[in-house]
Amino acid sequence: MSQDILVMGDNHGNVESLDQVVADTEGECFDYVIHVGDLTNAYFDGLDNGVEQLKSVESRLEDLADRAKSGLLYIYGNRDGTQGEQVYEHHELDVGTRIPPEGTITIEDQTFTQDPERVDEDEILVTHGEYVHLLDHFDGRAYFSGHVHTGRYKDRCLNSAFLYRTDDHGSEPLIGGYFVVTLDEEPPFEIDFRNLGRLKKIICHKHHERGVLFGPDFHDCQFCYDNQLQLMQEMAKSSFYGLTNQNEREAVSEEELVEYAMSLFNNPPDDFKRIFTNYIDGVGSSPLDPLRRNESGKLAQR
């Protein structure tokens, strides 16, 4: 069963980027259109503004839903509310189908879920935040996410980057892009990357096994910064998940973690084992570390 799916997200209340998607896809037909969340920027702009933003994007979503044989599916993201209220409590979209936070929903023979713990092999997982360990351990049909604003495609997993990056964190606002994914029975899937403004494809010769990246056109590989700290944290999470999920354990040894991380590469980056071992030696010193040491000195999930 082959499916063509338009995947987008993180427009943060911006309608111009959605207008560009509408114009760019004129005359096309998809099986599904999926929005991975952050339809609004309520978290930074306030709840009232977020509600108005949700209303303003609705007509654009209607246009895109008309291009999908089986309609639009969407979820909400972290910016679609304040610490106390959510935009959908004041205005619910009158277009498409919201994938429920728990459980599943089936649209035309395809089942969707937001729950990473219950994905069956023929189901599509959609989350706003990215569960990085699933890049190595996902057995469902496909996994779509957003939130981190750096897109990535690896195996069955696609992070859609952003349609519009705001200036809330001090960076210049940018229009990004979206993807059309053709799902066949087995990966690799056909990924049609569509840049609308300032996104580019990034293939790092050192870290290419962690996937094809999609970032702002002035960025390079995200793993080449900070002495590869982000890569070390990602590999720690993924390795710990692989070891404990398969063996139903709560803790692992340092040696097990290092060897498992090495096994996740066909050709590990130069000096990876040394850098990762040094990183694991220091785990527990920062709340940003994904792992901590228990009383026995073994590594456990933070």
C-alpha positions in Angstrom: 0.0 0.0 0.0 1.6 3.3 -1.2 0.6 6.6 0.4 1.5 10.2 -0.5 1.4 12.4 2.6 2.1 16.1 2.9 3.9 16.7 6.2 4.3 20.1 7.7 4.3 21.9 11.0 5.6 24.7 13.2 4.1 27.7 11.4 3.7 29.4 14.8 0.6 31.5 13.8 2.1 32.6 10.6 -0.3 32.5 7.6 2.1 33.6 4.8 4.0 30.3 5.1 0.7 28.3 4.8 -0.3 30.5 1.9 2.9 29.4 0.2 2.1 25.7 0.8 -1.3 26.2 -0.6 0.1 27.9 -3.7 2.9 25.4 -4.1 0.7 22.4 -4.0 -2.0 23.7 -6.4 -3.3 20.9 -8.6 -1.7 18.1 -6.5 -3.5 15.4 -4.6 -2.4 13.5 -1.5 -3.7 10.7 0.6 -3.3 12.7 3.8 -2.1 16.1 4.9 -0.5 16.1 8.4 0.3 19.1 10.6 2.7 18.2 13.5 1.7 21.1 15.8 2.5 24.6 16.8 -0.3 26.0 14.7 -0.1 29.2 16.8 2.4 31.2 18.8 0.1 31.6 21.9 2.9 30.7 24.3 4.8 33.9 23.3 2.0 36.1 21.9 -0.6 35.4 24.6 -3.7 33.3 24.6 -6.0 35.8 22.9 -3.6 36.4 20.0 -3.2 32.6 19.8 -6.9 32.1 19.4 -7.0 34.7 16.6 -4.1 33.0 14.9 -5.8 29.7 15.1 -8.9 31.2 13.4 -6.7 32.8 10.7 -5.0 29.6 9.7 -8.2 27.7 9.5 -9.1 28.7 5.9 -5.6 27.8 4.7 -5.9 24.4 6.3 -9.3 24.0 4.6 -7.6 24.6 1.2 -5.0 21.9 2.0 -7.5 19.5 3.4 -9.3 19.7 0.0 -6.1 18.3 -1.6 -6.1 15.2 0.5 -8.2 12.1 -0.4 -8.6 11.2 3.2 -8.4 14.7 4.7 -6.2 16.7 7.1 -4.9 15.4 10.4 -3.3 17.6 13.0 -2.0 17.8 16.6 -1.3 20.7 18.9 2.2 21.7 20.0 3.8 23.4 23.0 3.2 26.9 21.7 -0.5 26.3 21.2 -1.3 27.5 24.7 0.0 29.3 27.8 0.9 27.6 31.1 -2.7 27.7 32.1 -4.9 27.4 29.0 -4.9 26.0 25.5 -6.1 27.7 22.3 -8.4 24.8 21.5 -10.3 25.4 24.7 -11.5 28.6 23.1 -11.7 27.8 19.5 -11.6 24.3 18.0 -10.8 23.9 14.3 -13.7 23.1 12.1 -11.6 21.3 9.6 -9.7 18.1 9.6 -9.3 15.5 12.4 -7.3 15.9 15.6 -5.2 12.9 16.4 -6.1 12.2 20.0 -3.4 12.6 22.7 -4.1 9.0 23.8 -5.3 6.0 21.9 -5.6 5.8 18.2 -7.8 7.1 15.3 -8.3 5.3 12.0 -9.0 7.2 8.8 -9.6 5.2 5.6 -7.8 2.1 6.7 -4.8 4.0 8.2 -4.4 4.2 12.0 -2.7 7.2 13.6 -1.6 7.8 17.2 0.4 10.2 19.4 1.4 7.5 21.8 5.0 6.2 21.2 4.5 3.3 23.6 1.7 1.7 21.7 2.6 2.0 18.0 1.8 -1.1 15.9 3.8 -2.0 12.8 1.1 -0.6 10.5 0.4 2.6 12.4 1.7 6.1 11.9 3.0 8.0 14.9 2.7 11.8 15.0 4.1 13.8 17.9 5.1 17.4 18.3 8.3 16.9 20.3 10.8 14.5 18.8 11.6 11.2 20.6 15.2 10.9 19.4 15.6 7.3 20.6 12.9 6.2 18.1 15.3 7.1 15.2 16.9 3.7 16.0 14.0 1.8 17.5 10.8 2.6 15.6 8.9 -0.3 14.1 5.7 1.4 13.1 4.7 2.5 9.6 6.1 6.0 9.9 6.9 8.6 12.5 6.4 12.4 11.9 7.5 15.1 14.4 8.6 18.7 14.6 9.3 21.2 17.5 13.1 21.3 17.3 13.2 23.3 14.1 15.9 21.1 12.5 14.4 18.6 10.2 15.7 15.1 9.8 15.0 12.0 7.8 16.2 8.6 9.0 14.8 5.2 8.2 11.0 5.5 9.0 11.3 8.9 10.9 10.9 12.4 9.6 11.1 15.7 11.5 9.5 18.4 9.4 11.6 21.3 10.6 9.4 24.4 10.4 7.2 26.4 8.2 8.0 29.6 10.0 10.6 30.3 12.7 9.7 33.3 14.8 12.1 35.8 16.4 11.1 35.0 19.9 14.5 33.6 20.8 16.4 36.5 19.3 17.1 35.0 15.8 15.7 36.5 12.6 12.3 35.2 11.5 12.5 32.7 8.6 10.1 30.9 6.3 11.1 27.2 6.0 9.5 24.4 4.1 7.6 21.2 4.1 7.7 17.6 2.8 5.8 15.2 0.7 6.5 11.6 1.8 5.6 8.5 -0.3 5.2 5.6 2.1 5.8 2.2 0.6 5.8 -1.1 2.4 9.4 -0.7 3.5 11.8 2.2 4.0 13.7 4.1 2.7 10.7 6.2 1.7 10.7 8.8 -1.0 11.1 12.2 0.7 10.3 15.2 -1.5 11.8 18.2 0.4 10.2 21.5 -0.6 12.0 24.6 0.5 9.8 27.7 0.6 12.5 30.1 1.9 15.5 29.5 4.1 15.8 25.7 4.6 18.5 23.5 3.0 19.4 19.9 3.0 22.5 19.0 5.1 24.4 15.8 4.6 27.4 15.7 7.0 30.2 13.4 6.0 31.0 12.7 9.6 27.4 12.2 11.0 25.4 11.1 8.0 24.4 7.9 9.7 22.2 10.0 12.0 20.1 11.0 9.1 19.7 13.7 6.4 19.3 17.1 8.1 17.2 20.1 7.1 18.1 23.4 8.6 18.4 27.1 8.0 20.6 27.9 5.0 23.3 29.5 7.1 23.6 26.4 9.4 25.7 23.3 9.0 25.5 19.9 10.8 24.0 20.4 14.3 26.2 17.6 15.6 29.4 19.3 14.8 28.9 21.9 17.5 29.5 21.9 21.3 32.1 19.1 21.0 29.3 16.8 19.8 27.3 17.2 23.0 24.0 16.9 21.3 25.1 13.7 19.5 26.4 12.2 22.8 23.1 12.9 24.6 21.1 11.4 21.7 23.2 8.3 21.5 23.0 7.8 25.3 19.2 8.0 25.2 19.0 5.7 22.2 21.4 3.1 23.6 19.8 3.1 27.1 16.4 2.6 25.5 17.6 -0.2 23.3 19.3 -2.0 26.3 16.5 -1.6 28.8 13.5 -2.0 26.5 14.8 -5.3 25.1 15.8 -6.7 28.5 13.3 -5.0 30.8 16.0 -3.6 33.0 16.2 -0.3 34.8 19.9 0.2 34.8 22.9 -0.6 32.6 26.6 -0.6 32.9 28.9 2.0 31.3 30.6 -0.7 29.2 27.2 -2.0 27.9 26.1 1.5 27.0 29.3 2.3 25.0 29.3 -1.0 23.1 25.6 -0.6 22.2 26.1 2.9 21.0 29.0 1.7 18.8 26.7 -1.0 17.3 24.2 1.7 16.2 26.7 2.8 13.5 28.0 0.9 10.5 31.0 3.2 10.6 31.2 5.2 13.8 32.5 8.8 13.5 36.2 9.2 14.1 37.1 9.0 17.8 33.4 8.4 18.7 34.2 5.7 21.2 36.6 7.8 23.2 34.4 10.9 23.2 31.3 8.9 24.1 33.1 7.1 26.9 34.3 10.4 28.3 30.8 11.7 28.1 29.4 8.7 30.0 32.1 9.0 32.6 30.7 12.4 33.4 27.0 11.6 33.3 25.1 12.8 36.3 26.9 16.1 36.7 24.2 18.1 34.9 20.4 18.1 34.8 20.7 18.2 31.0 22.3 14.7 30.9 19.7 12.2 29.8 21.0 9.6 32.2 22.0 9.5 35.9 23.8 7.1 38.1 21.9 5.1 40.8 23.3 4.2 44.2 25.1 1.2 42.7 26.9 3.4 40.2 25.0 2.0 37.2 23.3 4.2 34.6 19.6 4.9 34.7 17.2 7.1 32.9 16.9 10.6 34.3 
